[in-house]
Amino acid sequence: MTVSDERIVATIFELLDRRAAGATICPSDAARALASDESQWRALMPEVRRVAASLVAAGSLRVSAHGEDVDALQARGPIRLGRPLSRG
């Protein structure tokens, strides 16, 4: 199953828009929204993490684990995707 980066980006931000300010999503939430069965969404997980890493580099997403920023491509275990913390 092939899903464009643009569709992954749109799905991540659509899911975040449905949450309260400051809330996060699991990358699997995006993968599940894009694929119909378990084998398909699991296969999408590396792509979702790769796109998340590019969004972090662009400053439009935060990837965290246990409340600390992490590298989406290097982190092992569960991570969360959210809007960047406001600086203020």
LOMAR-74851 format. One record per atom (N, C-alpha, C, O): x, y, z; atom name; residue number from 0. Coordinates in Angstrom, 3 decimals. Example, Ala and Ser with C-alpha at 12.3 -4.5 7.8 and 13.67 -1.06 7.14 Angstrom:
+----------+----------+----------+--------+------+
|       c1 |       c2 |       c3 | drendo | rolo |
+----------+----------+----------+--------+------+
|   13.190 |   -5.690 |    7.800 |      N |    0 |
|   12.300 |   -4.500 |    7.800 |     CA |    0 |
|   13.200 |   -3.300 |    7.800 |      C |    0 |
|   14.236 |   -3.319 |    8.465 |      O |    0 |
|   12.850 |   -2.250 |    7.080 |      N |    1 |
|   13.670 |   -1.060 |    7.140 |     CA |    1 |
|   12.900 |    0.030 |    7.870 |      C |    1 |
|   13.409 |    1.138 |    8.039 |      O |    1 |
+----------+----------+----------+--------+------+
//
This chain:
+----------+----------+----------+--------+------+
|       c1 |       c2 |       c3 | drendo | rolo |
+----------+----------+----------+--------+------+
|    0.850 |   -1.179 |    0.000 |      N |    0 |
|    0.000 |    0.000 |    0.000 |     CA |    0 |
|    0.892 |    1.237 |    0.000 |      C |    0 |
|    1.793 |    1.378 |    0.828 |      O |    0 |
|    0.621 |    2.118 |   -0.938 |      N |    1 |
|    1.385 |    3.355 |   -1.028 |     CA |    1 |
|    0.498 |    4.529 |   -0.638 |      C |    1 |
|   -0.617 |    4.681 |   -1.136 |      O |    1 |
|    1.017 |    5.354 |    0.264 |      N |    2 |
|    0.314 |    6.557 |    0.701 |     CA |    2 |
|    1.289 |    7.709 |    0.557 |      C |    2 |
|    2.436 |    7.610 |    0.992 |      O |    2 |
|    0.844 |    8.801 |   -0.048 |      N |    3 |
|    1.731 |    9.942 |   -0.260 |     CA |    3 |
|    2.074 |   10.623 |    1.063 |      C |    3 |
|    1.317 |   10.566 |    2.032 |      O |    3 |
|    3.233 |   11.265 |    1.071 |      N |    4 |
|    3.634 |   12.039 |    2.254 |     CA |    4 |
|    2.588 |   13.102 |    2.565 |      C |    4 |
|    2.276 |   13.355 |    3.728 |      O |    4 |
|    2.050 |   13.719 |    1.524 |      N |    5 |
|    1.052 |   14.777 |    1.717 |     CA |    5 |
|   -0.188 |   14.245 |    2.436 |      C |    5 |
|   -0.762 |   14.922 |    3.289 |      O |    5 |
|   -0.588 |   13.041 |    2.085 |      N |    6 |
|   -1.760 |   12.446 |    2.741 |     CA |    6 |
|   -1.451 |   12.107 |    4.193 |      C |    6 |
|   -2.306 |   12.271 |    5.063 |      O |    6 |
|   -0.244 |   11.639 |    4.461 |      N |    7 |
|    0.151 |   11.354 |    5.845 |     CA |    7 |
|    0.158 |   12.642 |    6.663 |      C |    7 |
|   -0.354 |   12.674 |    7.783 |      O |    7 |
|    0.739 |   13.705 |    6.102 |      N |    8 |
|    0.771 |   14.999 |    6.786 |     CA |    8 |
|   -0.653 |   15.468 |    7.087 |      C |    8 |
|   -0.964 |   15.852 |    8.215 |      O |    8 |
|   -1.510 |   15.431 |    6.073 |      N |    9 |
|   -2.889 |   15.882 |    6.258 |     CA |    9 |
|   -3.593 |   15.072 |    7.339 |      C |    9 |
|   -4.331 |   15.632 |    8.150 |      O |    9 |
|   -3.378 |   13.780 |    7.359 |      N |   10 |
|   -4.021 |   12.921 |    8.354 |     CA |   10 |
|   -3.521 |   13.235 |    9.755 |      C |   10 |
|   -4.316 |   13.317 |   10.691 |      O |   10 |
|   -2.216 |   13.411 |    9.912 |      N |   11 |
|   -1.660 |   13.762 |   11.230 |     CA |   11 |
|   -2.312 |   15.038 |   11.751 |      C |   11 |
|   -2.763 |   15.083 |   12.895 |      O |   11 |
|   -2.363 |   16.072 |   10.916 |      N |   12 |
|   -2.904 |   17.344 |   11.395 |     CA |   12 |
|   -4.421 |   17.323 |   11.540 |      C |   12 |
|   -4.958 |   18.029 |   12.393 |      O |   12 |
|   -5.126 |   16.536 |   10.733 |      N |   13 |
|   -6.574 |   16.376 |   10.929 |     CA |   13 |
|   -6.855 |   15.738 |   12.282 |      C |   13 |
|   -7.754 |   16.172 |   13.003 |      O |   13 |
|   -6.093 |   14.714 |   12.624 |      N |   14 |
|   -6.273 |   14.061 |   13.919 |     CA |   14 |
|   -5.932 |   14.994 |   15.073 |      C |   14 |
|   -6.641 |   15.026 |   16.079 |      O |   14 |
|   -4.850 |   15.753 |   14.931 |      N |   15 |
|   -4.490 |   16.710 |   15.989 |     CA |   15 |
|   -5.546 |   17.799 |   16.129 |      C |   15 |
|   -5.838 |   18.242 |   17.240 |      O |   15 |
|   -6.119 |   18.233 |   15.009 |      N |   16 |
|   -7.155 |   19.276 |   15.054 |     CA |   16 |
|   -8.396 |   18.820 |   15.813 |      C |   16 |
|   -9.135 |   19.647 |   16.348 |      O |   16 |
|   -8.627 |   17.519 |   15.864 |      N |   17 |
|   -9.790 |   16.975 |   16.579 |     CA |   17 |
|   -9.547 |   16.872 |   18.083 |      C |   17 |
|  -10.475 |   16.609 |   18.848 |      O |   17 |
|   -8.316 |   17.077 |   18.502 |      N |   18 |
|   -7.951 |   16.957 |   19.914 |     CA |   18 |
|   -7.871 |   18.330 |   20.563 |      C |   18 |
|   -7.808 |   19.358 |   19.889 |      O |   18 |
|   -7.875 |   18.317 |   21.857 |      N |   19 |
|   -7.726 |   19.559 |   22.613 |     CA |   19 |
|   -6.340 |   20.135 |   22.380 |      C |   19 |
|   -5.406 |   19.418 |   22.020 |      O |   19 |
|   -6.220 |   21.435 |   22.589 |      N |   20 |
|   -4.909 |   22.086 |   22.472 |     CA |   20 |
|   -3.939 |   21.383 |   23.403 |      C |   20 |
|   -4.266 |   21.113 |   24.559 |      O |   20 |
|   -2.753 |   21.088 |   22.907 |      N |   21 |
|   -1.741 |   20.428 |   23.705 |     CA |   21 |
|   -1.828 |   18.910 |   23.720 |      C |   21 |
|   -0.929 |   18.242 |   24.231 |      O |   21 |
|   -2.898 |   18.363 |   23.165 |      N |   22 |
|   -3.047 |   16.906 |   23.122 |     CA |   22 |
|   -2.153 |   16.322 |   22.032 |      C |   22 |
|   -1.720 |   17.020 |   21.116 |      O |   22 |
|   -1.894 |   15.036 |   22.157 |      N |   23 |
|   -1.038 |   14.338 |   21.202 |     CA |   23 |
|   -1.781 |   13.143 |   20.619 |      C |   23 |
|   -2.842 |   12.746 |   21.101 |      O |   23 |
|   -1.191 |   12.585 |   19.567 |      N |   24 |
|   -1.704 |   11.346 |   18.984 |     CA |   24 |
|   -0.566 |   10.344 |   18.898 |      C |   24 |
|    0.609 |   10.708 |   18.937 |      O |   24 |
|   -0.929 |    9.102 |   18.784 |      N |   25 |
|    0.043 |    8.055 |   18.528 |     CA |   25 |
|    0.226 |    7.958 |   17.009 |      C |   25 |
|   -0.747 |    8.118 |   16.273 |      O |   25 |
|    1.430 |    7.705 |   16.529 |      N |   26 |
|    1.595 |    7.532 |   15.088 |     CA |   26 |
|    0.670 |    6.453 |   14.522 |      C |   26 |
|    0.258 |    6.527 |   13.364 |      O |   26 |
|    0.349 |    5.456 |   15.342 |      N |   27 |
|   -0.552 |    4.408 |   14.857 |     CA |   27 |
|   -1.954 |    4.942 |   14.594 |      C |   27 |
|   -2.681 |    4.380 |   13.776 |      O |   27 |
|   -2.348 |    6.022 |   15.274 |      N |   28 |
|   -3.646 |    6.635 |   14.984 |     CA |   28 |
|   -3.691 |    7.090 |   13.528 |      C |   28 |
|   -4.684 |    6.875 |   12.833 |      O |   28 |
|   -2.616 |    7.714 |   13.076 |      N |   29 |
|   -2.548 |    8.168 |   11.680 |     CA |   29 |
|   -2.499 |    6.976 |   10.733 |      C |   29 |
|   -3.197 |    6.958 |    9.720 |      O |   29 |
|   -1.683 |    5.986 |   11.055 |      N |   30 |
|   -1.570 |    4.809 |   10.189 |     CA |   30 |
|   -2.909 |    4.082 |   10.089 |      C |   30 |
|   -3.302 |    3.645 |    9.008 |      O |   30 |
|   -3.599 |    3.956 |   11.202 |      N |   31 |
|   -4.901 |    3.273 |   11.198 |     CA |   31 |
|   -5.932 |    4.059 |   10.393 |      C |   31 |
|   -6.796 |    3.462 |    9.750 |      O |   31 |
|   -5.854 |    5.382 |   10.420 |      N |   32 |
|   -6.790 |    6.206 |    9.649 |     CA |   32 |
|   -6.539 |    6.070 |    8.142 |      C |   32 |
|   -7.430 |    6.323 |    7.330 |      O |   32 |
|   -5.335 |    5.674 |    7.786 |      N |   33 |
|   -4.958 |    5.573 |    6.377 |     CA |   33 |
|   -5.084 |    4.171 |    5.794 |      C |   33 |
|   -5.088 |    4.011 |    4.574 |      O |   33 |
|   -5.186 |    3.167 |    6.635 |      N |   34 |
|   -5.193 |    1.781 |    6.151 |     CA |   34 |
|   -6.350 |    1.012 |    6.776 |      C |   34 |
|   -6.756 |    1.275 |    7.908 |      O |   34 |
|   -6.857 |    0.079 |    6.029 |      N |   35 |
|   -8.068 |   -0.618 |    6.453 |     CA |   35 |
|   -7.833 |   -1.823 |    7.364 |      C |   35 |
|   -8.706 |   -2.172 |    8.158 |      O |   35 |
|   -6.680 |   -2.456 |    7.263 |      N |   36 |
|   -6.474 |   -3.619 |    8.123 |     CA |   36 |
|   -5.132 |   -3.536 |    8.842 |      C |   36 |
|   -4.284 |   -2.702 |    8.525 |      O |   36 |
|   -4.968 |   -4.417 |    9.810 |      N |   37 |
|   -3.795 |   -4.355 |   10.687 |     CA |   37 |
|   -2.480 |   -4.477 |    9.931 |      C |   37 |
|   -1.542 |   -3.730 |   10.208 |      O |   37 |
|   -2.395 |   -5.394 |    8.995 |      N |   38 |
|   -1.123 |   -5.557 |    8.281 |     CA |   38 |
|   -0.787 |   -4.302 |    7.471 |      C |   38 |
|    0.385 |   -3.950 |    7.332 |      O |   38 |
|   -1.812 |   -3.627 |    6.935 |      N |   39 |
|   -1.559 |   -2.413 |    6.160 |     CA |   39 |
|   -1.114 |   -1.262 |    7.056 |      C |   39 |
|   -0.145 |   -0.573 |    6.736 |      O |   39 |
|   -1.809 |   -1.045 |    8.177 |      N |   40 |
|   -1.404 |    0.095 |    9.010 |     CA |   40 |
|   -0.056 |   -0.152 |    9.661 |      C |   40 |
|    0.728 |    0.782 |    9.828 |      O |   40 |
|    0.224 |   -1.370 |   10.025 |      N |   41 |
|    1.546 |   -1.670 |   10.597 |     CA |   41 |
|    2.653 |   -1.415 |    9.567 |      C |   41 |
|    3.727 |   -0.926 |    9.917 |      O |   41 |
|    2.394 |   -1.741 |    8.316 |      N |   42 |
|    3.370 |   -1.502 |    7.254 |     CA |   42 |
|    3.592 |   -0.008 |    7.022 |      C |   42 |
|    4.655 |    0.394 |    6.549 |      O |   42 |
|    2.599 |    0.811 |    7.350 |      N |   43 |
|    2.723 |    2.266 |    7.182 |     CA |   43 |
|    3.489 |    2.951 |    8.311 |      C |   43 |
|    3.905 |    4.099 |    8.155 |      O |   43 |
|    3.683 |    2.284 |    9.430 |      N |   44 |
|    4.301 |    2.932 |   10.589 |     CA |   44 |
|    5.670 |    3.555 |   10.286 |      C |   44 |
|    5.908 |    4.682 |   10.719 |      O |   44 |
|    6.574 |    2.897 |    9.576 |      N |   45 |
|    7.857 |    3.555 |    9.275 |     CA |   45 |
|    7.677 |    4.833 |    8.446 |      C |   45 |
|    8.410 |    5.805 |    8.628 |      O |   45 |
|    6.705 |    4.823 |    7.541 |      N |   46 |
|    6.455 |    6.025 |    6.733 |     CA |   46 |
|    5.899 |    7.152 |    7.593 |      C |   46 |
|    6.298 |    8.307 |    7.436 |      O |   46 |
|    4.994 |    6.830 |    8.487 |      N |   47 |
|    4.435 |    7.854 |    9.383 |     CA |   47 |
|    5.543 |    8.449 |   10.244 |      C |   47 |
|    5.591 |    9.666 |   10.424 |      O |   47 |
|    6.427 |    7.624 |   10.776 |      N |   48 |
|    7.541 |    8.129 |   11.586 |     CA |   48 |
|    8.490 |    8.979 |   10.744 |      C |   48 |
|    8.986 |   10.004 |   11.213 |      O |   48 |
|    8.745 |    8.561 |    9.507 |      N |   49 |
|    9.634 |    9.328 |    8.626 |     CA |   49 |
|    9.032 |   10.705 |    8.333 |      C |   49 |
|    9.728 |   11.719 |    8.390 |      O |   49 |
|    7.748 |   10.733 |    8.025 |      N |   50 |
|    7.083 |   12.007 |    7.751 |     CA |   50 |
|    7.059 |   12.864 |    9.018 |      C |   50 |
|    7.266 |   14.075 |    8.945 |      O |   50 |
|    6.810 |   12.256 |   10.166 |      N |   51 |
|    6.829 |   12.999 |   11.431 |     CA |   51 |
|    8.191 |   13.638 |   11.656 |      C |   51 |
|    8.269 |   14.788 |   12.088 |      O |   51 |
|    9.258 |   12.911 |   11.372 |      N |   52 |
|   10.608 |   13.462 |   11.533 |     CA |   52 |
|   10.814 |   14.662 |   10.622 |      C |   52 |
|   11.451 |   15.637 |   11.021 |      O |   52 |
|   10.288 |   14.608 |    9.407 |      N |   53 |
|   10.440 |   15.755 |    8.495 |     CA |   53 |
|    9.631 |   16.946 |    8.985 |      C |   53 |
|   10.041 |   18.090 |    8.793 |      O |   53 |
|    8.492 |   16.695 |    9.612 |      N |   54 |
|    7.688 |   17.792 |   10.162 |     CA |   54 |
|    8.370 |   18.418 |   11.373 |      C |   54 |
|    8.267 |   19.626 |   11.589 |      O |   54 |
|    9.062 |   17.609 |   12.158 |      N |   55 |
|    9.844 |   18.151 |   13.281 |     CA |   55 |
|   10.937 |   19.058 |   12.727 |      C |   55 |
|   11.145 |   20.160 |   13.236 |      O |   55 |
|   11.630 |   18.609 |   11.699 |      N |   56 |
|   12.704 |   19.408 |   11.094 |     CA |   56 |
|   12.176 |   20.733 |   10.560 |      C |   56 |
|   12.890 |   21.735 |   10.561 |      O |   56 |
|   10.928 |   20.739 |   10.105 |      N |   57 |
|   10.309 |   21.964 |    9.584 |     CA |   57 |
|    9.733 |   22.838 |   10.704 |      C |   57 |
|    9.305 |   23.966 |   10.461 |      O |   57 |
|    9.727 |   22.308 |   11.933 |      N |   58 |
|    9.229 |   23.077 |   13.071 |     CA |   58 |
|    7.722 |   23.029 |   13.257 |      C |   58 |
|    7.178 |   23.814 |   14.033 |      O |   58 |
|    7.033 |   22.125 |   12.564 |      N |   59 |
|    5.579 |   22.104 |   12.659 |     CA |   59 |
|    5.015 |   20.945 |   13.477 |      C |   59 |
|    3.798 |   20.804 |   13.596 |      O |   59 |
|    5.888 |   20.118 |   14.037 |      N |   60 |
|    5.431 |   18.984 |   14.835 |     CA |   60 |
|    6.439 |   18.719 |   15.946 |      C |   60 |
|    7.619 |   19.049 |   15.831 |      O |   60 |
|    5.948 |   18.122 |   17.014 |      N |   61 |
|    6.790 |   17.691 |   18.127 |     CA |   61 |
|    6.610 |   16.182 |   18.281 |      C |   61 |
|    5.487 |   15.679 |   18.245 |      O |   61 |
|    7.697 |   15.478 |   18.448 |      N |   62 |
|    7.654 |   14.044 |   18.712 |     CA |   62 |
|    8.227 |   13.838 |   20.110 |      C |   62 |
|    9.318 |   14.315 |   20.421 |      O |   62 |
|    7.484 |   13.130 |   20.942 |      N |   63 |
|    7.924 |   12.952 |   22.323 |     CA |   63 |
|    7.685 |   11.523 |   22.804 |      C |   63 |
|    6.895 |   10.766 |   22.239 |      O |   63 |
|    8.392 |   11.199 |   23.856 |      N |   64 |
|    8.201 |    9.951 |   24.589 |     CA |   64 |
|    8.349 |   10.291 |   26.063 |      C |   64 |
|    9.352 |   10.871 |   26.479 |      O |   64 |
|    7.361 |    9.934 |   26.835 |      N |   65 |
|    7.373 |   10.241 |   28.276 |     CA |   65 |
|    7.581 |   11.727 |   28.521 |      C |   65 |
|    8.242 |   12.112 |   29.486 |      O |   65 |
|    7.013 |   12.576 |   27.643 |      N |   66 |
|    7.082 |   14.017 |   27.813 |     CA |   66 |
|    8.358 |   14.682 |   27.339 |      C |   66 |
|    8.468 |   15.906 |   27.396 |      O |   66 |
|    9.319 |   13.911 |   26.875 |      N |   67 |
|   10.595 |   14.453 |   26.408 |     CA |   67 |
|   10.676 |   14.348 |   24.885 |      C |   67 |
|   10.225 |   13.360 |   24.305 |      O |   67 |
|   11.246 |   15.358 |   24.242 |      N |   68 |
|   11.424 |   15.314 |   22.797 |     CA |   68 |
|   12.358 |   14.172 |   22.415 |      C |   68 |
|   13.376 |   13.941 |   23.068 |      O |   68 |
|   11.998 |   13.463 |   21.348 |      N |   69 |
|   12.810 |   12.361 |   20.849 |     CA |   69 |
|   12.869 |   12.418 |   19.328 |      C |   69 |
|   12.067 |   13.093 |   18.683 |      O |   69 |
|   13.815 |   11.710 |   18.783 |      N |   70 |
|   13.945 |   11.567 |   17.332 |     CA |   70 |
|   12.982 |   10.471 |   16.884 |      C |   70 |
|   13.080 |    9.332 |   17.341 |      O |   70 |
|   12.058 |   10.809 |   15.997 |      N |   71 |
|   11.040 |    9.854 |   15.559 |     CA |   71 |
|   11.639 |    8.628 |   14.888 |      C |   71 |
|   11.047 |    7.549 |   14.926 |      O |   71 |
|   12.799 |    8.782 |   14.279 |      N |   72 |
|   13.408 |    7.674 |   13.561 |     CA |   72 |
|   14.278 |    6.792 |   14.449 |      C |   72 |
|   14.511 |    5.628 |   14.123 |      O |   72 |
|   14.757 |    7.325 |   15.556 |      N |   73 |
|   15.649 |    6.587 |   16.442 |     CA |   73 |
|   14.964 |    6.042 |   17.691 |      C |   73 |
|   15.428 |    5.072 |   18.291 |      O |   73 |
|   13.864 |    6.669 |   18.076 |      N |   74 |
|   13.187 |    6.283 |   19.314 |     CA |   74 |
|   12.647 |    4.863 |   19.217 |      C |   74 |
|   12.103 |    4.456 |   18.191 |      O |   74 |
|   12.805 |    4.132 |   20.287 |      N |   75 |
|   12.254 |    2.788 |   20.383 |     CA |   75 |
|   11.062 |    2.853 |   21.323 |      C |   75 |
|   11.072 |    3.598 |   22.303 |      O |   75 |
|   10.065 |    2.090 |   21.027 |      N |   76 |
|    8.875 |    2.096 |   21.867 |     CA |   76 |
|    7.904 |    3.179 |   21.447 |      C |   76 |
|    8.079 |    3.818 |   20.410 |      O |   76 |
|    6.879 |    3.381 |   22.259 |      N |   77 |
|    5.816 |    4.321 |   21.906 |     CA |   77 |
|    6.309 |    5.767 |   21.876 |      C |   77 |
|    7.086 |    6.204 |   22.724 |      O |   77 |
|    5.830 |    6.482 |   20.876 |      N |   78 |
|    6.085 |    7.921 |   20.788 |     CA |   78 |
|    4.745 |    8.615 |   20.595 |      C |   78 |
|    3.741 |    7.980 |   20.274 |      O |   78 |
|    4.747 |    9.918 |   20.796 |      N |   79 |
|    3.530 |   10.728 |   20.621 |     CA |   79 |
|    3.846 |   11.860 |   19.653 |      C |   79 |
|    4.966 |   12.371 |   19.621 |      O |   79 |
|    2.849 |   12.244 |   18.867 |      N |   80 |
|    2.965 |   13.356 |   17.934 |     CA |   80 |
|    2.075 |   14.484 |   18.413 |      C |   80 |
|    0.918 |   14.260 |   18.768 |      O |   80 |
|    2.601 |   15.684 |   18.424 |      N |   81 |
|    1.809 |   16.835 |   18.857 |     CA |   81 |
|    2.308 |   18.116 |   18.239 |      C |   81 |
|    3.344 |   18.152 |   17.574 |      O |   81 |
|    1.567 |   19.139 |   18.469 |      N |   82 |
|    1.972 |   20.465 |   17.998 |     CA |   82 |
|    3.191 |   20.903 |   18.817 |      C |   82 |
|    3.329 |   20.520 |   19.979 |      O |   82 |
|    4.073 |   21.705 |   18.211 |      N |   83 |
|    5.241 |   22.190 |   18.976 |     CA |   83 |
|    4.791 |   22.974 |   20.204 |      C |   83 |
|    3.748 |   23.628 |   20.191 |      O |   83 |
|    5.577 |   22.899 |   21.246 |      N |   84 |
|    5.295 |   23.685 |   22.441 |     CA |   84 |
|    5.486 |   25.152 |   22.117 |      C |   84 |
|    6.447 |   25.526 |   21.445 |      O |   84 |
|    4.576 |   25.980 |   22.592 |      N |   85 |
|    4.710 |   27.410 |   22.333 |     CA |   85 |
|    5.829 |   27.962 |   23.209 |      C |   85 |
|    5.980 |   27.596 |   24.374 |      O |   85 |
|    6.576 |   28.823 |   22.627 |      N |   86 |
|    7.683 |   29.471 |   23.349 |     CA |   86 |
|    7.151 |   30.783 |   23.913 |      C |   86 |
|    6.639 |   31.622 |   23.172 |      O |   86 |
|    7.271 |   30.952 |   25.191 |      N |   87 |
|    6.719 |   32.200 |   25.681 |     CA |   87 |
|    6.993 |   32.497 |   27.044 |      C |   87 |
|    6.564 |   33.536 |   27.548 |      O |   87 |
+----------+----------+----------+--------+------+
//
